[in-house]
Amino acid sequence: MAERLLTLQRLAGNAAVNRALRQPTSLPQPSPAPSALTSLAVSVQRAAWVGGQRVDASSGAALTPEMHELAADRDVHDYQDENEFRRHAAGQTDYLGNIEHQRPEYNRIWVRFSPTGLNVVGENHAQVTLPDIVKAVGTRSFIYEPFPTDDLSANPATAAASDRANVGPMAALGIRENDNIRQFGAESLFPKLGYAFAGMMPLATPDNLSRMNGFTGKRLQHYLVIAWTYGGEVRAEVEARNQRTSAEVADEPVEQHRAEAKIAKFHDTQQLLGGFVDALQSDAELGVSLADWRAAHPESLDRLLGELREFGRNFIELLAAKVDEDTSLSKSDQKYVKANPNLDRFQYWRDMKFQASALAAHARGVRYAGMGANHMRDLRRRLGLNRGIHYYSISEEGLAQAKMLTRRRAGEISH
């Protein structure tokens, strides 16, 4: 029973636990410790709830017009007390609301987060995501995994390619073309690219093309375009560096320069891969794009995949060398990234960047940080609890638990 109570409290707060167990609640209900996801179905009768008590819009209760509108609509709104109800109706909250989602099982779910501190939202990228949460709670204060934290002013083509890859989440979050995307960034672009290429290389064979389809395939295609674009800018840097004297470059990183020279040479000579990348359609899946190439050029697929693997190996080498530029990492962290196997080292680098971004966001008063659920769990493990940072899983497991509470609420109302 104790374990069951703890699970319910994390999902819905103490008031919802009392209702689920048919225990009485008092009004007003005191604000609980930061509660997690609370889901309320849209198939119930029209009502808002305050401290466990249903508020019927037709009852003549003393409601403001905005409160009356919420109590009378077809959504469910679950408030801890009357003040919270009043503030939400007046648009003065940023931690609770109803999700709008194209999938019926998630549409109009009621969510609740902490009213203070930084809320770290761990998502399944293909289901409910941070844009859904930001719209539901009504905030513009967030950082998000797809957006880079890097200063890319010296690499405008790479920055533009990254923005094109993120046009969907940018539009969903109301980020305009001329906005400074760094203020919304949660992760460095370079360990993300390293992780993507380390995972892509074993799949770059004729028998594995279909494994690069779906959501993963779309992201891999975006990352290939960004990496190839960055390679073009590296080539220009190498050409400019070759015009300088040895004394002028003596103090610059030799290992990184060597890796950049490989990328520059490859980018300048391998026109098959370059033509393939330049012809890629926006938002297509890499596995599908490669299969289409095979159908059109059956004699060239092996050569194309060979070039892709060679570029990937060189690019991974360059990214590992670039870790020395990341001053947010300690020397021991940099050494770890350079010495460990590909996926492990880039995953570690990514998680360290999420940690740095979350701490910086919390320090400047940002309210939400969106990232994959695995990154969220790693961050919680690293930072622990009780730092003013609150963690919520909105991946499938958390949503399934929330829908269980939805059924309980619907059954309660019908009686």
Beta strands, then each sheet from edge to edge (+ up, - down):
strand 1: 47-50
strand 2: 53-55
strand 3: 76-79
strand 4: 96-98
strand 5: 110-112
strand 6: 118-123
strand 7: 142-148
strand 8: 185-187
strand 9: 368-372
strand 10: 389-394
sheet 1: 2+ 1- 3-
sheet 2: 4+ 5-
sheet 3: 8+ 7+ 9+ 6+ 10+
end
